Amino acid sequence: MMYDAHWAELHGIVQWLRGDDNAGWLDQIELLAGTMFDLKEMARPMIRQTVVPPEAMAICVALYQMTRMMAAMQRRDRVPALECGQAALALMAED
């Protein structure tokens, strides 16, 4: 997997969502935003290729789930955020 560090960051956020800490929402949202930015930057050059590599497609589909995760986290809605995070992790692990 070419994006192990990003997967690990997302995994850490998902682990946090499984807990009951309500004081760390802003830190976790900021971490997710940074992870999403880096993944978008990573996927952009790959998507411009004639043949799009599978890892670029995995990033794009996972980013959709992370966008939904971000929206849920901004509402402090732990259950849908966790579901979207787990889906994003699964998509990125398929690489």
trRosetta pair geometry for C-beta under 8 A, 3 or more apart (Angstrom, degrees):
i j d omega theta_ij theta_ji phi_ij phi_ji
1 4 5.3 118 91 -69 105 74
1 7 6.3 8 141 -17 148 149
1 55 7.9 148 -146 -122 60 119
1 92 7.2 69 -151 158 132 85
1 93 7.3 -47 -87 -124 144 43
1 95 5.0 103 -115 81 82 124
2 42 7.9 168 116 -177 113 132
2 55 5.9 40 28 -163 120 161
2 95 7.3 -100 16 153 79 151
3 6 4.3 -30 168 38 104 118
3 7 5.9 115 109 -25 83 90
3 39 6.7 58 -152 -108 153 89
3 42 6.4 100 -92 144 122 170
3 55 7.5 150 -6 -175 109 119
3 59 7.2 101 -11 -91 161 110
3 92 6.9 -85 78 -162 119 119
3 95 7.9 87 31 24 96 167
4 7 5.6 -57 -147 37 32 112
4 8 6.2 32 155 -21 67 106
5 8 5.6 -54 -149 36 31 113
5 9 6.5 34 151 -21 64 102
6 9 5.6 -47 -147 33 35 112
6 10 6.4 33 153 -15 65 105
6 35 5.3 131 -149 -155 87 94
6 38 6.0 -157 -95 95 122 124
6 39 5.7 125 -166 -69 156 99
6 42 7.8 -110 -29 1 157 155
6 92 7.6 -130 103 -153 101 152
7 10 5.8 -58 -150 40 31 110
7 11 6.1 36 150 -24 65 108
7 89 6.9 100 -156 -134 85 75
7 92 5.2 -174 -101 127 102 137
7 93 7.1 110 -144 -72 136 73
8 11 5.4 -51 -144 35 31 116
8 12 6.5 37 153 -23 62 102
9 12 5.7 -53 -154 32 31 114
9 13 6.7 31 150 -17 63 102
9 31 6.2 -155 -176 170 109 106
9 34 7.9 -95 174 89 156 100
9 35 4.8 -170 104 -91 135 128
10 13 5.6 -52 -152 34 36 112
10 14 6.4 37 150 -18 67 104
10 32 7.5 78 -109 -116 71 78
10 35 5.9 154 -62 169 84 159
10 66 7.3 -80 -119 -101 123 117
10 85 6.5 -180 179 -158 91 91
10 88 6.1 -113 -173 110 144 120
10 89 5.8 -178 120 -81 119 86
10 92 7.2 104 56 22 154 157
11 14 5.6 -52 -148 37 33 112
11 15 6.4 37 151 -22 65 103
11 89 6.1 95 -85 -117 75 128
12 15 5.5 -50 -148 34 32 114
12 16 6.5 35 151 -20 64 102
12 31 7.6 -74 91 149 116 151
13 16 5.5 -51 -152 34 34 113
13 17 6.5 36 149 -20 65 103
13 28 5.3 124 -133 -160 92 100
13 31 6.1 -174 -77 97 113 122
13 32 5.6 87 -118 -72 162 97
13 35 7.8 -114 -18 6 140 154
13 85 6.1 -139 104 -134 102 139
14 17 5.5 -52 -149 35 34 114
14 18 6.7 41 150 -25 63 100
14 82 6.5 102 -148 -140 75 68
14 85 4.1 176 -92 138 95 130
14 86 6.1 118 -142 -68 135 64
14 89 6.1 -30 -33 -39 158 139
15 18 5.7 -50 -156 26 35 115
15 19 7.3 34 148 -20 61 101
16 19 5.8 -57 -163 28 39 112
16 21 6.5 -64 -165 51 87 121
16 24 6.4 -95 -168 96 133 138
16 28 5.5 -154 99 -101 152 135
17 28 7.6 139 -58 -176 81 155
17 73 7.9 -88 -95 -96 116 102
17 78 5.7 162 -163 -158 86 85
17 81 5.5 -147 -129 107 139 107
17 82 4.3 -179 135 -85 130 89
17 85 6.1 145 22 25 154 156
18 82 6.5 111 -71 -127 61 129
21 24 5.1 23 129 14 121 112
22 25 6.8 -4 -171 -34 52 105
22 76 7.7 42 -146 -156 94 119
24 27 4.8 -57 -165 46 80 115
24 28 5.4 78 135 -24 95 103
25 28 6.0 -66 -149 40 27 107
25 29 6.1 26 158 -20 67 109
25 73 6.6 166 -158 179 89 89
25 76 6.0 -33 -117 -103 150 90
26 29 5.6 -52 -143 36 31 112
26 30 6.3 33 156 -20 64 106
27 30 5.8 -56 -150 36 29 111
27 31 6.4 29 152 -19 64 106
28 31 5.6 -51 -146 36 33 113
28 32 6.3 35 153 -19 65 104
28 73 6.6 -130 107 -157 109 138
29 32 5.7 -54 -148 37 30 111
29 33 6.4 34 152 -22 64 105
29 70 6.9 96 -144 -144 83 78
29 73 5.2 172 -91 128 91 127
29 74 6.5 93 -123 -77 137 70
30 33 5.7 -51 -148 33 31 113
30 34 6.6 31 154 -17 63 105
31 34 5.8 -56 -152 36 31 111
31 35 6.4 31 152 -19 65 107
32 35 5.6 -55 -147 37 32 113
32 36 6.2 32 156 -19 67 106
32 66 6.6 -178 -173 -169 103 103
32 69 6.7 -138 -155 111 146 114
32 70 5.7 -180 125 -91 134 90
32 73 6.7 126 22 32 159 165
33 36 5.8 -55 -147 37 29 110
33 37 6.4 32 153 -22 63 105
33 70 7.0 93 -76 -123 73 129
34 37 5.7 -52 -147 33 32 113
34 38 6.4 29 156 -16 65 106
35 38 5.9 -57 -150 37 30 109
35 39 6.3 26 155 -16 65 109
35 66 7.4 -129 101 -152 108 147
36 39 5.8 -57 -146 39 31 109
36 40 6.3 34 155 -22 65 105
36 63 6.2 108 -144 -135 90 90
36 66 5.2 178 -93 129 108 138
36 67 7.4 110 -135 -70 144 67
36 70 7.1 -22 -37 -55 154 137
37 40 5.8 -56 -151 34 29 111
37 41 6.5 26 153 -16 64 107
38 41 5.7 -57 -150 38 32 111
38 42 6.2 33 152 -22 66 108
39 42 5.4 -53 -145 36 34 115
39 43 6.2 26 159 -16 67 108
39 59 5.2 -172 -180 -159 104 111
39 62 7.3 -94 180 90 155 114
39 63 6.0 -174 111 -80 129 106
39 66 7.7 104 50 25 151 163
40 43 6.0 -60 -144 39 28 104
40 44 6.4 45 156 -42 63 100
40 59 8.0 171 -82 155 34 118
40 63 6.6 96 -75 -120 82 147
41 44 5.9 -38 -147 9 29 119
42 45 8.0 -71 179 30 29 92
42 46 7.5 9 144 -2 62 118
42 59 6.5 -144 90 -130 107 161
43 46 5.5 -73 -158 46 46 111
43 47 5.8 44 153 -29 83 108
43 56 4.9 124 -148 -144 85 78
43 59 4.2 -159 -77 98 126 141
43 60 6.0 151 -173 -58 155 79
43 63 7.5 -96 6 -29 157 140
44 47 6.1 -59 -147 30 26 109
44 48 7.0 25 157 -20 60 105
45 48 5.8 -55 -156 29 37 114
45 49 7.6 53 148 -36 62 92
46 49 5.9 -38 -169 3 43 117
46 52 6.5 84 145 -151 85 71
46 53 5.3 -71 -166 33 120 107
46 55 7.0 -81 -165 83 167 89
46 56 3.6 -158 114 -79 128 131
46 59 7.9 98 58 33 140 137
47 52 5.8 15 -125 -121 50 113
47 56 5.3 178 -65 176 70 136
47 60 7.2 95 -87 -64 126 129
49 52 6.1 147 69 -90 96 46
49 53 7.1 44 54 -18 147 83
49 56 7.9 172 31 -11 113 163
52 56 5.1 -112 -177 76 92 131
52 57 6.0 99 130 -51 119 95
53 56 4.9 99 64 0 79 102
53 57 7.5 -150 99 -2 46 85
54 57 5.6 -57 -153 38 40 111
54 58 6.2 43 150 -23 71 104
54 95 6.7 155 116 -128 102 72
55 58 5.4 -49 -146 35 37 115
55 59 6.4 41 153 -22 65 101
55 95 5.0 53 -106 -133 84 125
56 59 5.7 -51 -150 34 32 112
56 60 6.5 32 152 -19 64 105
57 60 5.7 -53 -148 35 33 112
57 61 6.3 26 157 -13 67 106
58 61 6.1 -59 -146 41 29 104
58 62 6.0 27 156 -16 65 112
58 91 5.6 167 -162 156 80 85
58 92 5.9 120 154 -109 113 44
58 94 6.0 -165 -119 68 126 98
58 95 5.0 -125 34 -69 172 96
59 62 5.7 -60 -143 42 27 110
59 63 6.1 34 155 -27 65 106
59 92 7.3 58 -90 -105 54 90
60 63 5.7 -50 -148 30 28 115
60 64 7.1 36 151 -23 59 96
61 64 5.7 -43 -161 22 37 115
61 65 7.2 32 146 -11 63 101
61 91 5.2 -140 101 -164 107 146
62 65 5.6 -55 -157 38 41 110
62 66 6.2 40 146 -20 71 106
62 87 8.0 178 -126 120 64 73
62 88 4.3 92 -161 -153 84 79
62 89 7.9 109 -138 -43 117 19
62 91 4.2 -172 -76 89 88 125
62 92 4.8 49 -93 -54 157 91
63 66 5.3 -52 -141 39 37 113
63 67 6.3 45 154 -26 66 99
63 88 7.8 96 -56 -130 19 115
64 67 5.8 -50 -153 28 30 113
64 68 6.9 26 149 -12 61 104
65 68 5.7 -55 -154 39 36 111
65 69 6.2 42 146 -24 66 106
65 84 4.7 174 -178 -171 81 82
65 85 7.5 163 144 -76 108 20
65 87 4.5 -148 -137 95 146 109
65 88 3.9 -167 93 -66 125 88
65 91 6.6 156 8 9 142 140
66 69 5.1 -48 -144 36 37 120
66 70 6.3 45 153 -25 66 99
66 84 7.0 155 -85 146 23 109
66 85 7.6 66 -105 -102 65 59
66 88 5.0 82 -56 -108 81 154
67 70 5.6 -46 -149 30 31 114
67 71 6.7 32 151 -18 61 102
68 71 5.7 -51 -150 34 34 112
68 72 6.5 32 152 -16 65 105
68 80 7.3 -98 154 156 99 106
68 84 4.4 -158 95 -120 104 147
69 72 5.8 -59 -151 38 31 109
69 73 6.2 29 153 -19 67 108
69 80 7.9 -165 -110 130 49 74
69 81 5.0 84 -156 -150 70 66
69 84 3.7 -158 -68 100 82 124
69 85 5.0 100 -123 -59 140 74
69 88 6.5 -58 -24 -14 141 138
70 73 5.7 -56 -145 37 30 111
70 74 6.3 32 155 -22 65 104
71 74 5.8 -53 -149 33 29 112
71 75 6.8 19 152 -8 61 107
72 75 5.8 -64 -154 43 34 106
72 77 4.4 -95 -166 74 81 103
72 78 7.8 162 150 -64 109 7
72 79 8.0 -113 -174 70 136 50
72 80 4.2 -151 -116 92 145 101
72 81 3.7 -162 103 -64 120 78
72 84 6.4 158 13 14 138 134
73 76 7.2 33 -173 -83 38 32
73 77 7.5 -103 -68 47 22 66
73 81 4.7 98 -61 -119 75 140
77 80 5.3 8 125 37 115 104
77 81 6.0 141 89 -22 68 99
78 81 5.7 -70 -146 42 27 113
78 82 6.0 28 161 -22 68 110
79 82 5.9 -56 -148 34 26 110
79 83 6.5 26 155 -18 62 106
80 83 5.4 -51 -144 36 38 114
80 84 6.2 35 158 -16 69 105
81 84 6.1 -58 -149 40 28 107
81 85 6.2 30 153 -21 63 111
82 85 5.6 -55 -144 38 29 114
82 86 6.3 29 158 -18 65 105
83 86 6.0 -56 -149 36 27 109
83 87 6.5 27 152 -18 62 107
84 87 5.6 -54 -149 36 34 113
84 88 6.3 35 153 -20 66 105
85 88 5.7 -53 -147 35 31 111
85 89 6.4 33 153 -19 64 104
86 89 5.6 -50 -147 35 33 114
86 90 6.4 35 153 -20 64 105
87 90 5.7 -55 -150 35 31 112
87 91 6.4 31 153 -19 65 106
88 91 5.8 -55 -148 36 32 111
88 92 6.3 25 157 -14 65 108
89 92 5.9 -61 -147 41 29 106
89 93 6.1 28 156 -22 65 111
90 93 5.7 -57 -145 36 29 112
90 94 6.9 41 153 -35 61 98
91 94 5.9 -45 -159 12 33 116
92 95 6.3 -23 -179 -8 47 112
